[in-house]
Amino acid sequence: MAKAPVLTPRADDFPRWYQDLVNKAELADNGPVRGTMVIRPYGYGLWERMQAEMDARIKATGTQNAYFPLLIPQSYFAREADHVEGFAPELAVVTHGGGKELEEPAVVRPTSEMIINDYFSKWVQSYRDLPLKINQWANVVRWELRPRLFLRTTEFLWQEGHTAHASYEEARDFAAHIQRDVYGEFIENVLAMDFVAGRKTVKERFAGAINTLTLESMMGDGKALQMVTSHELGQNFAKAFNTRYLSREGKQELVWQTSWGSTTRMIGALVMTHGDDNGLRVPPRLAQIQAVVLAVKGDEPVLAKVREIGDRLTAAGVRVHVDDRTETPFGRRAVDWELKGVPVRIEVGPRDLENGTAMLARRIPGGKEPVAIDSLVRLLPAILEEDQALLLAQSRERRQARTSDVSTIEEAVEATGAGGWARIPWADLGEEGEARLAEHAVTVRCLVASDGSVPDSQDAPGNVAVVARAY
């Protein structure tokens, strides 16, 4: 009888495959309150690596980290009409504390524009205080009706950046810089994920923003996932909170603002972009464990050699884990590391030791081959970079192969229903066509210029709408 697969095959049931992988690779569990999640150590390790990589890029823009309260007075949400309308259905509200009814209910933050702007209005007095650039790593709560681990949860982790500038042009350029040089560079060069950079339509942009920039990636089933967003807030929140500064000319002026964020949703994106029927495949630049060295058996010489290999690779700058748990069967451990997507396994047994070799298993392209133990330090860095590039190439090839240029709404619905994306001229689609697509659960993911760049406005000549079914 054929052995049952560890995971539901992707081709049979992609959502079930995703749930199986998140569970069996020990990334997360469902929390006790519907829509919440417990992120397990291996999953949290991925988030820590994402944090470290993005935090360095954020700080390179001159942005500083801070922290703001989880609870926000409900009255703050009445100050910006579009913002409160956009978030009202998702709000969690605290009405009692300390055994008493609160004088004013407090909202558990769904985002922090309101409370951060309250403090920006205190901190900004003069043009000398600008630009003000703040980021926080925090949790937020948005009451989710259709939860799915990492992709849509009631509570999730994220970073949210907020800035204030002296001019519209400076704020606009900074929002674009975050989209392109912080998020885009990280997603492409660390997560090894292809994306389309574009502008959201008025219908899809952030509540309270005058423009939303996005990076959209194609998942393994052809659906789209919004990876990150960067918003131009204009002066909407500055007006609501009276955030003004004294200009060089001695005039009181309203600031111009941005906000931008990325979340633990990226772990779900990682699974759905790079995962296969054997589990996760983690890009080497992201992986907290780039190579695992496994002792096949518990012979003392074997154990000594795997520890020595681990030390040598660590000294060479490779992130290594030594698996010497020989009381657990070797096959079970190998499958476990394959599920977790560690890029390289180095397997050493008594026979390997006699030959001065180790069995090198590469998770990303697949395959195993014996290599000289003494050559591992020299070979591994190049192998890891080669596998990083392969994942990006596969992600890009998938999007290009499964994106169709169409001219009608009917063709767009057909293309997206077949597991792909469609590109249609925005002049042919427009807001009326966008509404018709929504009837078929198809959304305009973003608008791009005819040359593939991010357009300056929604109605710029030559704009193309990228449409898809989405998570």
C-alpha positions in Angstrom: 0.0 0.0 0.0 1.3 3.5 -0.9 2.4 5.6 2.0 0.1 8.5 2.8 1.6 11.9 2.0 2.7 14.0 5.0 0.8 17.0 3.5 -2.4 17.3 1.5 -1.1 17.8 -2.1 -1.4 21.4 -3.2 -3.1 20.4 -6.5 -5.8 18.5 -4.5 -6.7 21.2 -1.9 -4.5 24.3 -1.7 -6.2 25.7 1.5 -5.9 22.3 3.2 -2.3 22.0 2.2 -1.6 25.5 3.7 -3.2 24.5 7.0 -1.3 21.2 7.1 2.0 22.9 6.4 1.5 25.7 9.0 0.6 23.0 11.6 3.2 20.3 10.8 6.1 22.7 10.2 5.2 24.0 13.7 4.7 27.6 12.6 1.5 28.4 14.5 -1.6 27.1 16.3 -5.1 28.6 16.6 -5.5 30.7 19.7 -8.3 30.2 22.3 -10.3 33.2 21.1 -11.6 32.8 17.5 -9.3 34.5 15.0 -6.3 34.7 17.3 -3.1 32.6 16.9 -0.2 31.3 18.9 3.0 31.8 16.9 5.3 28.8 17.7 9.1 29.2 18.1 10.0 28.2 14.6 7.4 30.6 13.1 8.4 33.3 15.4 12.0 32.8 14.4 11.0 33.6 10.9 9.3 36.8 12.1 12.4 37.8 14.1 14.6 37.5 11.0 12.1 39.6 9.1 12.1 42.2 11.9 15.9 42.4 11.9 16.2 42.8 8.2 13.4 45.4 7.9 14.3 47.2 11.0 17.8 47.9 9.6 16.3 49.2 6.4 13.8 51.4 8.2 16.4 52.9 10.4 18.6 53.6 7.3 15.9 56.1 6.3 16.4 58.2 9.5 13.4 56.7 11.1 13.5 56.0 14.9 11.6 53.3 16.8 9.1 54.3 19.5 6.1 52.7 21.2 2.5 54.0 21.7 -0.4 52.6 23.9 -2.5 49.7 22.9 -5.7 51.4 24.1 -6.9 54.5 22.3 -9.8 56.7 23.5 -12.8 56.1 21.3 -13.4 59.8 20.8 -10.1 60.0 18.8 -11.8 57.9 16.0 -14.4 60.6 15.5 -11.8 63.1 14.3 -11.2 61.8 10.8 -14.5 60.7 9.1 -13.1 58.4 6.4 -10.7 56.7 8.8 -13.4 55.9 11.4 -15.8 54.7 8.7 -13.1 52.4 7.2 -12.3 50.8 10.5 -15.6 50.8 12.4 -16.6 47.2 11.5 -13.3 45.8 12.7 -13.0 47.6 16.1 -12.7 45.9 19.4 -13.9 48.2 22.2 -13.1 48.0 25.9 -16.1 49.3 28.0 -15.1 48.0 31.5 -11.9 48.1 33.5 -11.0 47.5 37.2 -14.5 46.2 37.8 -16.2 49.5 36.6 -17.6 50.9 33.5 -15.2 53.3 31.9 -16.1 56.9 31.6 -15.0 56.7 27.9 -14.7 53.4 26.0 -11.2 52.6 24.7 -10.5 51.1 21.3 -7.9 48.3 21.1 -5.7 49.8 18.3 -6.5 48.6 14.8 -3.8 51.0 13.6 -2.2 54.0 15.3 -2.7 57.1 13.1 -5.0 58.6 15.7 -2.9 58.3 18.8 0.4 59.0 17.1 -1.0 62.2 15.5 -2.2 63.3 18.9 1.5 63.3 20.0 2.8 64.6 16.7 0.7 67.7 17.3 2.6 68.2 20.6 6.0 67.4 19.3 6.0 69.4 16.1 6.3 73.2 16.6 8.8 74.4 14.0 10.2 73.5 10.7 13.3 72.5 12.7 11.2 69.5 14.1 10.6 68.2 10.6 10.8 65.7 9.1 9.6 63.6 12.0 9.9 59.9 11.4 8.6 57.3 13.8 8.2 53.5 13.6 6.8 51.1 16.1 6.8 47.3 16.3 3.6 46.3 17.9 0.4 44.2 17.8 -3.0 45.3 16.5 -6.5 44.0 16.7 -9.0 44.0 13.8 -12.0 41.8 14.4 -11.8 39.2 11.6 -14.8 37.4 10.4 -13.0 34.8 8.2 -9.7 34.0 10.0 -6.8 32.1 8.5 -3.5 31.7 10.3 -1.0 34.4 9.4 -3.2 35.7 6.5 -6.1 37.1 8.4 -6.2 37.0 12.2 -7.9 39.1 14.8 -4.6 40.0 16.4 -1.4 40.2 14.4 2.1 41.6 14.7 3.4 44.4 12.5 5.5 47.5 12.1 3.8 50.8 11.4 5.7 53.8 10.3 4.4 57.4 10.6 6.1 60.5 9.3 5.4 64.3 9.2 6.9 66.5 6.5 7.0 70.2 5.6 5.7 69.7 2.0 3.5 67.5 -0.1 6.4 66.6 -2.4 8.6 65.5 0.5 5.9 63.3 1.9 5.0 61.8 -1.5 8.6 61.0 -2.2 9.2 59.4 1.2 6.1 57.1 0.8 7.5 56.0 -2.6 11.0 55.5 -1.0 9.5 53.2 1.6 7.6 51.2 -1.0 10.6 50.8 -3.3 13.8 50.9 -1.3 12.7 49.4 2.1 9.8 47.0 1.3 10.6 46.2 -2.3 14.3 45.6 -1.6 13.5 43.4 1.4 10.8 41.3 -0.3 12.9 40.7 -3.5 16.4 40.3 -2.0 15.5 38.6 1.4 12.2 36.9 0.9 13.1 36.0 -2.8 9.5 37.0 -3.8 8.5 38.6 -7.0 5.9 41.4 -6.9 4.2 44.1 -8.8 4.5 47.6 -7.5 1.6 49.9 -8.1 -1.0 52.4 -6.9 -4.3 51.4 -5.3 -7.6 52.7 -6.8 -9.7 55.1 -4.8 -11.9 52.2 -3.8 -9.0 50.1 -2.5 -6.8 52.7 -0.8 -6.4 53.1 2.9 -9.1 54.8 4.9 -8.1 58.5 5.3 -5.3 58.4 2.8 -5.0 60.4 -0.5 -2.9 57.7 -2.1 -1.9 54.1 -1.3 1.1 52.4 -2.8 1.2 48.6 -2.7 3.4 45.6 -3.5 1.3 42.6 -4.8 2.7 39.1 -5.0 1.3 36.0 -6.7 0.8 32.9 -4.5 1.3 29.3 -5.6 -2.4 29.0 -6.5 -2.4 32.1 -8.6 -4.2 34.3 -6.2 -2.8 37.7 -5.2 -1.6 38.8 -1.7 -1.1 42.4 -0.7 2.4 42.2 0.9 2.8 45.8 2.2 1.3 49.2 1.8 2.7 52.8 2.0 0.2 55.6 2.3 0.3 59.3 1.5 -2.1 60.8 4.2 -2.0 64.3 2.8 -3.1 66.8 5.5 -6.2 64.8 6.6 -4.9 63.9 10.0 -3.0 67.1 10.4 -6.3 69.0 10.1 -8.0 66.6 12.5 -5.3 67.0 15.2 -4.2 70.6 14.3 -0.6 69.4 13.6 1.1 72.7 12.5 4.6 74.0 12.4 6.1 77.5 12.1 7.7 77.7 8.7 11.0 79.5 7.8 8.8 82.4 6.6 7.1 82.7 10.0 3.8 81.2 8.9 1.8 78.5 10.6 1.5 75.5 8.2 -0.1 72.1 8.4 2.3 69.1 8.0 2.0 66.5 5.3 2.1 62.9 6.4 2.7 59.3 5.5 2.1 55.9 7.2 3.2 52.5 6.1 3.2 48.9 7.4 4.1 45.3 7.1 2.7 42.3 9.1 3.1 38.7 10.1 1.0 38.1 6.9 4.4 37.8 5.2 5.0 34.4 6.9 1.8 33.2 5.2 3.1 34.7 1.9 6.3 32.8 2.4 4.5 29.5 2.8 2.2 30.0 -0.2 4.9 31.3 -2.5 7.8 28.9 -1.9 6.1 25.9 -0.3 5.8 22.6 -2.1 4.2 19.2 -1.4 7.1 18.4 1.0 6.7 21.5 3.1 8.2 24.9 3.4 11.2 26.2 1.5 12.9 29.1 3.3 15.1 31.5 1.4 18.7 31.2 2.7 19.0 34.9 3.4 16.0 34.8 5.6 16.5 31.4 7.3 17.3 31.4 11.0 18.8 27.9 10.2 20.6 27.9 6.9 22.1 24.4 7.4 21.3 21.6 9.8 24.0 19.0 10.4 22.4 15.6 11.3 24.1 12.7 13.0 22.6 9.6 11.4 23.6 7.4 14.3 24.8 8.0 17.9 28.3 6.7 17.5 30.7 9.0 19.4 33.0 9.7 16.4 29.9 10.7 14.3 28.6 13.0 17.1 32.0 14.6 17.4 32.3 15.2 13.7 28.8 16.8 13.3 29.6 19.1 16.1 33.0 20.0 14.5 31.3 20.7 11.2 28.7 22.9 12.9 31.5 24.9 14.6 33.4 25.3 11.4 30.4 26.5 9.4 29.3 28.8 12.2 32.8 30.4 12.1 32.4 30.8 8.4 29.2 32.9 8.9 26.6 30.2 8.2 23.6 29.9 10.6 23.8 26.3 11.7 21.9 23.9 13.9 23.5 20.6 15.0 20.9 17.8 15.2 22.4 15.1 17.4 19.1 13.7 18.7 19.9 10.2 17.7 17.3 8.8 20.1 14.8 10.0 17.5 14.9 8.0 14.2 16.9 9.6 11.5 14.1 9.4 8.8 11.7 11.2 11.1 14.2 14.0 11.8 15.0 14.4 8.1 11.3 14.7 7.2 10.9 17.3 10.0 13.7 19.5 8.7 12.3 19.1 5.1 8.9 20.3 6.3 10.5 23.3 8.0 12.3 24.2 4.8 15.8 24.5 6.0 17.8 25.1 2.9 20.6 22.6 3.4 20.9 19.3 5.3 24.3 17.8 6.0 23.9 14.2 7.0 26.8 12.2 8.6 26.9 8.5 9.4 29.6 6.0 10.2 30.1 5.1 6.5 30.3 8.8 5.6 32.9 9.3 8.3 35.1 6.4 6.8 34.9 8.1 3.4 35.6 11.6 4.7 32.3 12.7 3.1 28.8 13.9 4.1 25.5 13.6 2.3 24.4 17.1 1.2 20.7 17.5 0.7 19.4 20.7 -0.9 15.9 21.6 0.0 15.2 24.2 -2.6 16.2 22.6 -5.9 16.0 19.1 -4.4 18.5 16.3 -4.6 21.3 14.8 -2.6 24.9 14.1 -3.2 28.0 13.1 -1.3 30.6 15.9 -0.8 34.0 16.0 0.9 33.6 17.2 4.5 36.6 19.4 4.1 34.9 21.3 1.2 31.7 22.2 3.0 33.0 25.6 4.3 34.0 26.5 0.8 30.9 25.2 -1.0 28.0 26.3 1.2 28.0 30.1 0.8 27.8 29.7 -3.0 25.1 27.0 -2.7 23.0 29.2 -0.5 23.2 32.2 -2.8 22.4 30.0 -5.8 19.3 28.6 -4.1 18.2 32.2 -3.0 18.3 33.2 -6.7 16.4 30.1 -7.8 13.5 30.9 -5.5 13.2 34.4 -6.8 13.4 33.2 -10.4 10.6 30.6 -9.8 8.4 33.2 -8.2 8.9 35.6 -11.1 8.4 32.9 -13.7 5.1 31.9 -12.1 3.7 35.4 -12.2 4.8 36.1 -15.8 3.5 32.7 -17.1 0.1 33.1 -15.3 -0.6 36.8 -16.2 -2.8 37.5 -19.2 -3.4 40.7 -21.1 -7.1 41.1 -21.7 -9.4 43.8 -23.1 -12.8 42.9 -21.6 -14.2 42.3 -18.1 -15.4 38.8 -19.2 -11.9 37.9 -20.3 -10.5 39.2 -16.9 -13.0 37.1 -15.0 -12.1 34.0 -17.0 -8.3 34.5 -16.6 -8.6 35.0 -12.8 -11.0 32.1 -12.5 -8.3 29.9 -14.1 -5.8 30.6 -11.4 -4.0 33.7 -12.8 -3.9 37.4 -13.0 -5.1 39.7 -15.8 -4.0 43.1 -17.0 -6.6 45.4 -18.6 -6.3 49.1 -19.6 -7.8 51.2 -16.8 -9.4 53.4 -19.4 -11.4 50.4 -20.5 -12.2 49.2 -17.0 -12.7 52.3 -14.8 -14.6 52.4 -11.5 -17.8 51.0 -13.1 -15.8 47.9 -14.4 -14.1 47.6 -11.0 -17.5 47.3 -9.4 -18.6 44.6 -12.0 -15.4 42.6 -11.3 -16.2 42.7 -7.5 -19.4 40.9 -8.3 -17.1 38.0 -9.3 -14.8 38.3 -6.3 -12.1 39.9 -8.5 -10.4 43.0 -7.3 -8.1 45.6 -8.9 -4.9 44.8 -7.0 -3.2 48.0 -8.3 -2.7 50.3 -11.2 0.7 50.4 -13.1 1.9 52.7 -15.8 2.3 51.4 -19.3 6.1 51.0 -18.7 5.5 49.0 -15.5 6.3 51.9 -13.1 4.0 53.3 -10.4 1.7 56.0 -12.0 1.5 59.5 -10.6 -2.3 59.5 -10.5 -5.2 57.1 -10.9 -6.3 58.5 -14.3 -2.9 59.0 -15.9 -2.9 58.1 -19.6 -1.9 54.5 -20.3 -2.6 53.1 -16.8 -3.1 49.4 -16.6 -5.2 47.6 -13.9 -3.7 44.4 -12.5 -6.7 42.3 -11.4 -6.9 39.1 -9.5 -8.7 37.0 -6.9 -7.0 37.7 -3.6 -6.4 36.6 0.0 
